[in-house]
Amino acid sequence: MTMTRAFKELQGANIGQVIKQGKESRWYFKEGRQALWQQAKPFLRSPIKNRTWLTQKYQLTIAGLSALSYCSDLNEPLLPVFSISRVQWKALIKSGAKEVPSSEGAIIELEIWHYNPNLFAKNGLVDPFSLYLSLKESKDERIEAALEKMMERIE
């Protein structure tokens, strides 16, 4: 996406404003970071493209309920959840990863993301914004509460 197109989309969504200085354009957000998050949230989607299960464990970025359990009082899920980009997924399959059609017989749950989760990961965990977006459709009140609490702690 070009910067011009990005600016037009942000402007169309009434998120911030453009300040032009000569030929240079800068995006300016009047409100604080929390307000920006609340404005942008309806336009953001889950990073998860697909979900699968594997019979082997790999050293990947912790995601999903596993990551949320690190950030809250929730217990870890029975199967640890990890994330990977589509490019990394293709390489993993070529290297002989064993995929199974459901969680039965699996050792890990794997989320295949639209982008590389390592871009914003910290300490082996996906970033809180992506984590929130990946779990925001959950109907479980405990998960909803843990997500909101996690987001409140972000400065």
OpenMM code with the backbone's topology and positions (N, CA, C; nanometers):
from openmm import Vec3, app, unit

residues = "MET THR MET THR ARG ALA PHE LYS GLU LEU GLN GLY ALA ASN ILE GLY GLN VAL ILE LYS GLN GLY LYS GLU SER ARG TRP TYR PHE LYS GLU GLY ARG GLN ALA LEU TRP GLN GLN ALA LYS PRO PHE LEU ARG SER PRO ILE LYS ASN ARG THR TRP LEU THR GLN LYS TYR GLN LEU THR ILE ALA GLY LEU SER ALA LEU SER TYR CYS SER ASP LEU ASN GLU PRO LEU LEU PRO VAL PHE SER ILE SER ARG VAL GLN TRP LYS ALA LEU ILE LYS SER GLY ALA LYS GLU VAL PRO SER SER GLU GLY ALA ILE ILE GLU LEU GLU ILE TRP HIS TYR ASN PRO ASN LEU PHE ALA LYS ASN GLY LEU VAL ASP PRO PHE SER LEU TYR LEU SER LEU LYS GLU SER LYS ASP GLU ARG ILE GLU ALA ALA LEU GLU LYS MET MET GLU ARG ILE GLU".split()
positions = [
    Vec3(0.0848, -0.1166, 0.0000),
    Vec3(0.0000, 0.0000, 0.0000),
    Vec3(0.0903, 0.1241, 0.0000),
    Vec3(0.0624, 0.2165, -0.0876),
    Vec3(0.1427, 0.3379, -0.0905),
    Vec3(0.1034, 0.4286, 0.0255),
    Vec3(0.1914, 0.5196, 0.0586),
    Vec3(0.1637, 0.6116, 0.1685),
    Vec3(0.0440, 0.7015, 0.1343),
    Vec3(0.0334, 0.7433, 0.0088),
    Vec3(-0.0787, 0.8281, -0.0313),
    Vec3(-0.2105, 0.7551, -0.0082),
    Vec3(-0.2151, 0.6283, -0.0486),
    Vec3(-0.3368, 0.5492, -0.0300),
    Vec3(-0.3652, 0.5294, 0.1184),
    Vec3(-0.2613, 0.5042, 0.1965),
    Vec3(-0.2783, 0.4868, 0.3411),
    Vec3(-0.3350, 0.6144, 0.4030),
    Vec3(-0.2817, 0.7296, 0.3630),
    Vec3(-0.3318, 0.8574, 0.4144),
    Vec3(-0.4786, 0.8755, 0.3779),
    Vec3(-0.5148, 0.8426, 0.2544),
    Vec3(-0.6540, 0.8579, 0.2102),
    Vec3(-0.7470, 0.7665, 0.2897),
    Vec3(-0.7030, 0.6441, 0.3165),
    Vec3(-0.7860, 0.5513, 0.3934),
    Vec3(-0.8023, 0.5976, 0.5381),
    Vec3(-0.6949, 0.6466, 0.5974),
    Vec3(-0.7044, 0.6988, 0.7339),
    Vec3(-0.7956, 0.8215, 0.7385),
    Vec3(-0.7826, 0.9072, 0.6384),
    Vec3(-0.8655, 1.0271, 0.6307),
    Vec3(-1.0128, 0.9880, 0.6129),
    Vec3(-1.0394, 0.8908, 0.5276),
    Vec3(-1.1759, 0.8430, 0.5053),
    Vec3(-1.2379, 0.7835, 0.6306),
    Vec3(-1.1565, 0.7272, 0.7165),
    Vec3(-1.2042, 0.6681, 0.8413),
    Vec3(-1.2066, 0.7703, 0.9555),
    Vec3(-1.1722, 0.8946, 0.9248),
    Vec3(-1.1663, 1.0016, 1.0251),
    Vec3(-1.0733, 0.9686, 1.1403),
    Vec3(-0.9586, 0.9112, 1.1061),
    Vec3(-0.8575, 0.8793, 1.2064),
    Vec3(-0.7408, 0.9749, 1.1850),
    Vec3(-0.7305, 1.0765, 1.2697),
    Vec3(-0.6235, 1.1741, 1.2578),
    Vec3(-0.6449, 1.2686, 1.1410),
    Vec3(-0.5396, 1.3463, 1.1105),
    Vec3(-0.5478, 1.4402, 0.9994),
    Vec3(-0.4101, 1.4601, 0.9376),
    Vec3(-0.4086, 1.5051, 0.8128),
    Vec3(-0.2844, 1.5294, 0.7402),
    Vec3(-0.2444, 1.6748, 0.7598),
    Vec3(-0.1171, 1.6954, 0.7873),
    Vec3(-0.0608, 1.8303, 0.7929),
    Vec3(0.0447, 1.8374, 0.6842),
    Vec3(0.0258, 1.9294, 0.5900),
    Vec3(0.1198, 1.9430, 0.4784),
    Vec3(0.2176, 2.0556, 0.5078),
    Vec3(0.3453, 2.0264, 0.4843),
    Vec3(0.4515, 2.1253, 0.4980),
    Vec3(0.5304, 2.1204, 0.3684),
    Vec3(0.4957, 2.2096, 0.2760),
    Vec3(0.5574, 2.2054, 0.1438),
    Vec3(0.5114, 2.0811, 0.0704),
    Vec3(0.6075, 2.0008, 0.0227),
    Vec3(0.5729, 1.8767, -0.0467),
    Vec3(0.5554, 1.7602, 0.0493),
    Vec3(0.5935, 1.7810, 0.1734),
    Vec3(0.5884, 1.6742, 0.2725),
    Vec3(0.4549, 1.6726, 0.3462),
    Vec3(0.3992, 1.5541, 0.3620),
    Vec3(0.2757, 1.5358, 0.4385),
    Vec3(0.3070, 1.4535, 0.5616),
    Vec3(0.2499, 1.4942, 0.6729),
    Vec3(0.2663, 1.4200, 0.7979),
    Vec3(0.1281, 1.3899, 0.8537),
    Vec3(0.1182, 1.2730, 0.9153),
    Vec3(-0.0080, 1.2365, 0.9765),
    Vec3(-0.0037, 1.2779, 1.1219),
    Vec3(-0.1105, 1.3391, 1.1677),
    Vec3(-0.1172, 1.3914, 1.3034),
    Vec3(-0.2401, 1.3336, 1.3730),
    Vec3(-0.2200, 1.2857, 1.4939),
    Vec3(-0.3295, 1.2333, 1.5739),
    Vec3(-0.3542, 1.3293, 1.6889),
    Vec3(-0.4691, 1.3928, 1.6887),
    Vec3(-0.5035, 1.4937, 1.7901),
    Vec3(-0.5189, 1.4325, 1.9288),
    Vec3(-0.5841, 1.3213, 1.9332),
    Vec3(-0.6177, 1.2571, 2.0597),
    Vec3(-0.5000, 1.1721, 2.1084),
    Vec3(-0.5130, 1.1182, 2.2266),
    Vec3(-0.4086, 1.0327, 2.2818),
    Vec3(-0.4079, 0.8939, 2.2193),
    Vec3(-0.3183, 0.8115, 2.2637),
    Vec3(-0.3017, 0.6771, 2.2073),
    Vec3(-0.4232, 0.5885, 2.2308),
    Vec3(-0.4837, 0.5976, 2.3492),
    Vec3(-0.6035, 0.5171, 2.3777),
    Vec3(-0.7162, 0.5538, 2.2823),
    Vec3(-0.7346, 0.6826, 2.2587),
    Vec3(-0.8399, 0.7277, 2.1671),
    Vec3(-0.8110, 0.6791, 2.0253),
    Vec3(-0.6841, 0.6824, 1.9860),
    Vec3(-0.6455, 0.6337, 1.8535),
    Vec3(-0.6787, 0.4854, 1.8399),
    Vec3(-0.6470, 0.4065, 1.9417),
    Vec3(-0.6774, 0.2630, 1.9402),
    Vec3(-0.8281, 0.2415, 1.9253),
    Vec3(-0.9077, 0.3164, 2.0016),
    Vec3(-1.0529, 0.3012, 1.9945),
    Vec3(-1.1069, 0.3405, 1.8568),
    Vec3(-1.0490, 0.4443, 1.7959),
    Vec3(-1.0917, 0.4865, 1.6618),
    Vec3(-1.0548, 0.3838, 1.5561),
    Vec3(-0.9363, 0.3267, 1.5663),
    Vec3(-0.8859, 0.2362, 1.4625),
    Vec3(-0.9412, 0.0949, 1.4751),
    Vec3(-0.9757, 0.0527, 1.5951),
    Vec3(-1.0156, -0.0861, 1.6224),
    Vec3(-1.1231, -0.1408, 1.5271),
    Vec3(-1.2291, -0.0654, 1.4958),
    Vec3(-1.3314, -0.1216, 1.4063),
    Vec3(-1.2805, -0.1522, 1.2642),
    Vec3(-1.1691, -0.0933, 1.2261),
    Vec3(-1.1167, -0.1114, 1.0907),
    Vec3(-1.0083, -0.2187, 1.0830),
    Vec3(-0.9691, -0.2710, 1.1974),
    Vec3(-0.8609, -0.3692, 1.2024),
    Vec3(-0.9171, -0.5103, 1.2050),
    Vec3(-0.8454, -0.6028, 1.1432),
    Vec3(-0.8916, -0.7412, 1.1380),
    Vec3(-0.7916, -0.8329, 1.2067),
    Vec3(-0.8357, -0.9529, 1.2293),
    Vec3(-0.7504, -1.0535, 1.2910),
    Vec3(-0.6329, -1.0853, 1.1985),
    Vec3(-0.5146, -1.1040, 1.2552),
    Vec3(-0.3991, -1.1401, 1.1721),
    Vec3(-0.4015, -1.2851, 1.1246),
    Vec3(-0.4929, -1.3658, 1.1787),
    Vec3(-0.4947, -1.5090, 1.1481),
    Vec3(-0.5588, -1.5347, 1.0121),
    Vec3(-0.4814, -1.5996, 0.9262),
    Vec3(-0.5317, -1.6405, 0.7951),
    Vec3(-0.5896, -1.7808, 0.8024),
    Vec3(-0.5227, -1.8664, 0.8773),
    Vec3(-0.5617, -2.0068, 0.8853),
    Vec3(-0.5128, -2.0637, 1.0182),
    Vec3(-0.5690, -2.1771, 1.0560),
    Vec3(-0.5304, -2.2440, 1.1802),
    Vec3(-0.5100, -2.3916, 1.1493),
    Vec3(-0.4077, -2.4507, 1.2076),
    Vec3(-0.3816, -2.5931, 1.1863),
    Vec3(-0.3197, -2.6521, 1.3117),
    Vec3(-0.2960, -2.7816, 1.3103),
    Vec3(-0.2378, -2.8502, 1.4251),
    Vec3(-0.1220, -2.9357, 1.3767),
    Vec3(-0.0197, -2.9458, 1.4591),
    Vec3(0.1003, -3.0215, 1.4223),
    Vec3(0.1310, -3.1282, 1.5258),
    Vec3(0.2025, -3.2315, 1.4802),
    Vec3(0.2404, -3.3413, 1.5691),
    Vec3(0.3819, -3.3255, 1.6227),
    Vec3(0.4479, -3.2157, 1.5880),
    Vec3(0.5829, -3.1876, 1.6374),
    Vec3(0.5853, -3.0471, 1.6961),
    Vec3(0.6768, -3.0256, 1.7886),
    Vec3(0.6902, -2.8936, 1.8491),
    Vec3(0.8030, -2.8183, 1.7799),
    Vec3(0.7816, -2.6898, 1.7572),
    Vec3(0.8819, -2.6038, 1.6936),
    Vec3(0.9003, -2.4791, 1.7792),
    Vec3(1.0134, -2.4163, 1.7649),
    Vec3(1.0424, -2.2929, 1.8370),
    Vec3(0.9835, -2.1763, 1.7572),
    Vec3(0.8616, -2.1366, 1.7931),
    Vec3(0.7896, -2.0323, 1.7209),
    Vec3(0.7404, -1.9257, 1.8183),
    Vec3(0.6802, -1.8213, 1.7655),
    Vec3(0.6278, -1.7129, 1.8478),
    Vec3(0.4990, -1.7580, 1.9170),
    Vec3(0.4928, -1.7381, 2.0475),
    Vec3(0.3761, -1.7783, 2.1264),
    Vec3(0.2605, -1.6841, 2.0946),
    Vec3(0.1417, -1.7427, 2.0722),
    Vec3(0.0251, -1.6643, 2.0304),
    Vec3(-0.1007, -1.7149, 2.0991),
    Vec3(-0.2146, -1.6595, 2.0584),
    Vec3(-0.3450, -1.7062, 2.1031),
    Vec3(-0.3598, -1.7125, 2.2540),
    Vec3(-0.4332, -1.8128, 2.2996),
    Vec3(-0.4586, -1.8260, 2.4434),
    Vec3(-0.3314, -1.8527, 2.5228),
    Vec3(-0.2306, -1.9103, 2.4583),
    Vec3(-0.1025, -1.9300, 2.5280),
    Vec3(-0.0404, -1.7954, 2.5620),
    Vec3(-0.0401, -1.7036, 2.4668),
    Vec3(0.0155, -1.5701, 2.4912),
    Vec3(-0.0689, -1.4947, 2.5930),
    Vec3(-0.2006, -1.5066, 2.5809),
    Vec3(-0.2887, -1.4368, 2.6754),
    Vec3(-0.2694, -1.4898, 2.8174),
    Vec3(-0.2384, -1.6167, 2.8315),
    Vec3(-0.2153, -1.6728, 2.9649),
    Vec3(-0.0905, -1.6117, 3.0296),
    Vec3(0.0075, -1.5704, 2.9483),
    Vec3(0.1257, -1.5025, 3.0012),
    Vec3(0.0919, -1.3615, 3.0492),
    Vec3(-0.0104, -1.3017, 2.9895),
    Vec3(-0.0458, -1.1624, 3.0169),
    Vec3(-0.1637, -1.1489, 3.1130),
    Vec3(-0.2157, -1.2592, 3.1633),
    Vec3(-0.3349, -1.2526, 3.2470),
    Vec3(-0.3365, -1.3696, 3.3454),
    Vec3(-0.4494, -1.3835, 3.4134),
    Vec3(-0.4664, -1.4926, 3.5100),
    Vec3(-0.5241, -1.6184, 3.4461),
    Vec3(-0.5483, -1.6161, 3.3164),
    Vec3(-0.6040, -1.7339, 3.2494),
    Vec3(-0.5052, -1.8492, 3.2528),
    Vec3(-0.5586, -1.9700, 3.2633),
    Vec3(-0.4742, -2.0892, 3.2554),
    Vec3(-0.4322, -2.1112, 3.1107),
    Vec3(-0.3172, -2.1762, 3.0945),
    Vec3(-0.2725, -2.2085, 2.9593),
    Vec3(-0.3675, -2.3094, 2.8970),
    Vec3(-0.3849, -2.3032, 2.7639),
    Vec3(-0.4704, -2.4028, 2.6975),
    Vec3(-0.4022, -2.5390, 2.6976),
    Vec3(-0.4801, -2.6440, 2.6726),
    Vec3(-0.4245, -2.7794, 2.6705),
    Vec3(-0.3149, -2.7928, 2.5654),
    Vec3(-0.3392, -2.7362, 2.4468),
    Vec3(-0.2373, -2.7357, 2.3419),
    Vec3(-0.1757, -2.5974, 2.3342),
    Vec3(-0.0435, -2.5868, 2.3398),
    Vec3(0.0182, -2.4545, 2.3258),
    Vec3(-0.0094, -2.3987, 2.1859),
    Vec3(-0.0273, -2.2667, 2.1796),
    Vec3(-0.0601, -2.2000, 2.0538),
    Vec3(0.0589, -2.1158, 2.0096),
    Vec3(0.0967, -2.1304, 1.8822),
    Vec3(0.2065, -2.0551, 1.8232),
    Vec3(0.1594, -1.9896, 1.6947),
    Vec3(0.2373, -1.8929, 1.6461),
    Vec3(0.2030, -1.8244, 1.5212),
    Vec3(0.3212, -1.8275, 1.4259),
    Vec3(0.2874, -1.8135, 1.2990),
    Vec3(0.3874, -1.8224, 1.1935),
    Vec3(0.3338, -1.7472, 1.0716),
    Vec3(0.4223, -1.6941, 0.9896),
    Vec3(0.3790, -1.6271, 0.8657),
    Vec3(0.3530, -1.7315, 0.7578),
    Vec3(0.2872, -1.6913, 0.6513),
    Vec3(0.2598, -1.7838, 0.5401),
    Vec3(0.3897, -1.8337, 0.4778),
    Vec3(0.4857, -1.7441, 0.4631),
    Vec3(0.6153, -1.7822, 0.4040),
    Vec3(0.6851, -1.8844, 0.4931),
    Vec3(0.6872, -1.8591, 0.6235),
    Vec3(0.7483, -1.9528, 0.7177),
    Vec3(0.6733, -2.0860, 0.7178),
    Vec3(0.5407, -2.0808, 0.7036),
    Vec3(0.4594, -2.2013, 0.7016),
    Vec3(0.4965, -2.2891, 0.5824),
    Vec3(0.5109, -2.2283, 0.4660),
    Vec3(0.5486, -2.3040, 0.3460),
    Vec3(0.6849, -2.3708, 0.3655),
    Vec3(0.7787, -2.3003, 0.4255),
    Vec3(0.9117, -2.3565, 0.4519),
    Vec3(0.9028, -2.4710, 0.5525),
    Vec3(0.8176, -2.4561, 0.6527),
    Vec3(0.8014, -2.5596, 0.7544),
    Vec3(0.7427, -2.6871, 0.6928),
    Vec3(0.6467, -2.6715, 0.6059),
    Vec3(0.5870, -2.7866, 0.5364),
    Vec3(0.6919, -2.8568, 0.4496),
    Vec3(0.7728, -2.7766, 0.3778),
    Vec3(0.8777, -2.8348, 0.2932),
    Vec3(0.9802, -2.9118, 0.3757),
    Vec3(1.0015, -2.8675, 0.4998),
    Vec3(1.0995, -2.9343, 0.5852),
    Vec3(1.0442, -3.0617, 0.6496),
    Vec3(0.9152, -3.0912, 0.6242),
    Vec3(0.8596, -3.2171, 0.6723),
    Vec3(0.7683, -3.2088, 0.7921),
    Vec3(0.7147, -3.0916, 0.8233),
    Vec3(0.6224, -3.0782, 0.9360),
    Vec3(0.5005, -3.1665, 0.9139),
    Vec3(0.4561, -3.2314, 1.0187),
    Vec3(0.3418, -3.3224, 1.0117),
    Vec3(0.2163, -3.2516, 1.0623),
    Vec3(0.1257, -3.2238, 0.9692),
    Vec3(0.0004, -3.1554, 0.9993),
    Vec3(-0.1099, -3.2591, 1.0206),
    Vec3(-0.2001, -3.2305, 1.1156),
    Vec3(-0.3162, -3.3161, 1.1377),
    Vec3(-0.4423, -3.2303, 1.1238),
    Vec3(-0.5556, -3.2911, 1.0849),
    Vec3(-0.6762, -3.2130, 1.0548),
    Vec3(-0.7487, -3.1533, 1.1753),
    Vec3(-0.7180, -3.2015, 1.2959),
    Vec3(-0.7831, -3.1477, 1.4153),
    Vec3(-0.6859, -3.1536, 1.5329),
    Vec3(-0.7331, -3.1080, 1.6461),
    Vec3(-0.6458, -3.1066, 1.7645),
    Vec3(-0.6169, -3.2471, 1.8176),
    Vec3(-0.6971, -3.3433, 1.7764),
    Vec3(-0.6769, -3.4813, 1.8221),
    Vec3(-0.5442, -3.5356, 1.7669),
    Vec3(-0.4562, -3.5760, 1.8551),
    Vec3(-0.3262, -3.6288, 1.8151),
    Vec3(-0.2212, -3.5204, 1.7917),
    Vec3(-0.2587, -3.3949, 1.8108),
    Vec3(-0.1645, -3.2841, 1.7886),
    Vec3(-0.0875, -3.2517, 1.9161),
    Vec3(0.0268, -3.1888, 1.8975),
    Vec3(0.1088, -3.1427, 2.0098),
    Vec3(0.0977, -2.9920, 2.0253),
    Vec3(0.0794, -2.9222, 1.9110),
    Vec3(0.0635, -2.7762, 1.9145),
    Vec3(-0.0464, -2.7322, 1.8178),
    Vec3(-0.1019, -2.6155, 1.8482),
    Vec3(-0.1940, -2.5472, 1.7574),
    Vec3(-0.1140, -2.4361, 1.6904),
    Vec3(-0.1316, -2.4204, 1.5616),
    Vec3(-0.0535, -2.3222, 1.4874),
    Vec3(-0.1448, -2.2257, 1.4136),
    Vec3(-0.1241, -2.0968, 1.4385),
    Vec3(-0.1960, -1.9919, 1.3667),
    Vec3(-0.1063, -1.9435, 1.2534),
    Vec3(-0.1591, -1.9463, 1.1323),
    Vec3(-0.0844, -1.8951, 1.0169),
    Vec3(-0.1349, -1.7538, 0.9927),
    Vec3(-0.0435, -1.6571, 1.0041),
    Vec3(-0.0808, -1.5161, 1.0003),
    Vec3(-0.0617, -1.4545, 0.8620),
    Vec3(-0.1324, -1.3452, 0.8395),
    Vec3(-0.1196, -1.2674, 0.7155),
    Vec3(0.0168, -1.1990, 0.7068),
    Vec3(0.0792, -1.1754, 0.8198),
    Vec3(0.2109, -1.1113, 0.8241),
    Vec3(0.2980, -1.1865, 0.9243),
    Vec3(0.4249, -1.1524, 0.9257),
    Vec3(0.5189, -1.2202, 1.0137),
    Vec3(0.4975, -1.1751, 1.1590),
    Vec3(0.4557, -1.2644, 1.2474),
    Vec3(0.4308, -1.2255, 1.3861),
    Vec3(0.5576, -1.1813, 1.4601),
    Vec3(0.6737, -1.2171, 1.4073),
    Vec3(0.7992, -1.1767, 1.4705),
    Vec3(0.8296, -1.0283, 1.4528),
    Vec3(0.7623, -0.9632, 1.3595),
    Vec3(0.7873, -0.8211, 1.3350),
    Vec3(0.7684, -0.7372, 1.4607),
    Vec3(0.6676, -0.7703, 1.5397),
    Vec3(0.6347, -0.6907, 1.6578),
    Vec3(0.6421, -0.7707, 1.7876),
    Vec3(0.6860, -0.8944, 1.7779),
    Vec3(0.6925, -0.9814, 1.8957),
    Vec3(0.7974, -0.9317, 1.9951),
    Vec3(0.7738, -0.9631, 2.1197),
    Vec3(0.8677, -0.9259, 2.2252),
    Vec3(0.8745, -1.0406, 2.3245),
    Vec3(0.9946, -1.0809, 2.3593),
    Vec3(1.0166, -1.1906, 2.4539),
    Vec3(0.9460, -1.3193, 2.4113),
    Vec3(0.9413, -1.3441, 2.2814),
    Vec3(0.8825, -1.4669, 2.2300),
    Vec3(0.7313, -1.4679, 2.2211),
    Vec3(0.6665, -1.3551, 2.2587),
    Vec3(0.5203, -1.3436, 2.2544),
    Vec3(0.4783, -1.2471, 2.1442),
    Vec3(0.3643, -1.2762, 2.0807),
    Vec3(0.3112, -1.1824, 1.9816),
    Vec3(0.2785, -1.0509, 2.0513),
    Vec3(0.2718, -0.9440, 1.9739),
    Vec3(0.2431, -0.8131, 2.0324),
    Vec3(0.0986, -0.8080, 2.0830),
    Vec3(0.0709, -0.7252, 2.1827),
    Vec3(-0.0628, -0.7236, 2.2429),
    Vec3(-0.1739, -0.6786, 2.1475),
    Vec3(-0.1436, -0.5913, 2.0531),
    Vec3(-0.2468, -0.5450, 1.9602),
    Vec3(-0.2898, -0.6580, 1.8673),
    Vec3(-0.1928, -0.7303, 1.8133),
    Vec3(-0.2246, -0.8448, 1.7277),
    Vec3(-0.2941, -0.9542, 1.8078),
    Vec3(-0.2499, -0.9751, 1.9307),
    Vec3(-0.3125, -1.0750, 2.0167),
    Vec3(-0.4591, -1.0390, 2.0404),
    Vec3(-0.4833, -0.9127, 2.0714),
    Vec3(-0.6203, -0.8668, 2.0918),
    Vec3(-0.7051, -0.8938, 1.9674),
    Vec3(-0.6534, -0.8546, 1.8514),
    Vec3(-0.7285, -0.8727, 1.7271),
    Vec3(-0.7530, -1.0192, 1.6954),
    Vec3(-0.6584, -1.1056, 1.7316),
    Vec3(-0.6738, -1.2484, 1.7025),
    Vec3(-0.7789, -1.3143, 1.7914),
    Vec3(-0.8065, -1.2560, 1.9076),
    Vec3(-0.9007, -1.3176, 2.0022),
    Vec3(-1.0269, -1.2350, 2.0256),
    Vec3(-1.0401, -1.1210, 1.9610),
    Vec3(-1.1507, -1.0300, 1.9921),
    Vec3(-1.2890, -1.0874, 1.9612),
    Vec3(-1.2982, -1.1864, 1.8736),
    Vec3(-1.4275, -1.2464, 1.8388),
    Vec3(-1.4714, -1.3540, 1.9376),
    Vec3(-1.3900, -1.3806, 2.0376),
    Vec3(-1.4230, -1.4835, 2.1359),
    Vec3(-1.5490, -1.4441, 2.2124),
    Vec3(-1.6332, -1.5403, 2.2365),
    Vec3(-1.7566, -1.5178, 2.3130),
    Vec3(-1.7390, -1.5541, 2.4605),
    Vec3(-1.6193, -1.5968, 2.4970),
    Vec3(-1.5896, -1.6354, 2.6344),
    Vec3(-1.5639, -1.5086, 2.7167),
    Vec3(-1.6431, -1.4864, 2.8187),
    Vec3(-1.6316, -1.3657, 2.9009),
    Vec3(-1.4960, -1.3549, 2.9701),
    Vec3(-1.4380, -1.4686, 3.0068),
    Vec3(-1.3062, -1.4665, 3.0726),
    Vec3(-1.2005, -1.4138, 2.9766),
    Vec3(-1.2083, -1.4567, 2.8508),
    Vec3(-1.1121, -1.4112, 2.7498),
    Vec3(-1.1331, -1.2633, 2.7210),
    Vec3(-1.2583, -1.2219, 2.7065),
    Vec3(-1.2888, -1.0804, 2.6823),
    Vec3(-1.2341, -0.9926, 2.7942),
    Vec3(-1.2549, -1.0345, 2.9188),
    Vec3(-1.2079, -0.9574, 3.0344),
    Vec3(-1.0554, -0.9523, 3.0379),
    Vec3(-0.9903, -1.0652, 3.0096),
    Vec3(-0.8437, -1.0699, 3.0099),
    Vec3(-0.7868, -0.9806, 2.9003),
    Vec3(-0.8508, -0.9782, 2.7834),
    Vec3(-0.8050, -0.8921, 2.6738),
    Vec3(-0.8174, -0.7449, 2.7115),
    Vec3(-0.9306, -0.7083, 2.7687),
    Vec3(-0.9518, -0.5674, 2.8073),
    Vec3(-0.8514, -0.5251, 2.9140),
    Vec3(-0.8269, -0.6124, 3.0104),
    Vec3(-0.7308, -0.5822, 3.1168),
    Vec3(-0.5902, -0.5655, 3.0583),
    Vec3(-0.5536, -0.6537, 2.9643),
    Vec3(-0.4232, -0.6455, 2.8992),
    Vec3(-0.4079, -0.5122, 2.8251),
    Vec3(-0.5133, -0.4716, 2.7534),
    Vec3(-0.5055, -0.3481, 2.6759),
    Vec3(-0.5005, -0.2242, 2.7660),
    Vec3(-0.5637, -0.2299, 2.8813),
    Vec3(-0.5604, -0.1183, 2.9753),
    Vec3(-0.4199, -0.0945, 3.0294),
    Vec3(-0.3400, -0.2013, 3.0382),
    Vec3(-0.2038, -0.1892, 3.0928),
    Vec3(-0.1047, -0.1294, 2.9931),
    Vec3(-0.1440, -0.1209, 2.8655),
    Vec3(-0.0528, -0.0664, 2.7653),
    Vec3(-0.0493, 0.0847, 2.7774),
    Vec3(0.0687, 0.1383, 2.7816),
    Vec3(0.0833, 0.2850, 2.7946),
    Vec3(0.0671, 0.3527, 2.6608),
] * unit.nanometer
topology = app.Topology()
chain = topology.addChain("A")
for resn in residues:
    res = topology.addResidue(resn, chain)
    for name in ("N", "CA", "C"):
        topology.addAtom(name, app.Element.getBySymbol(name[0]), res)
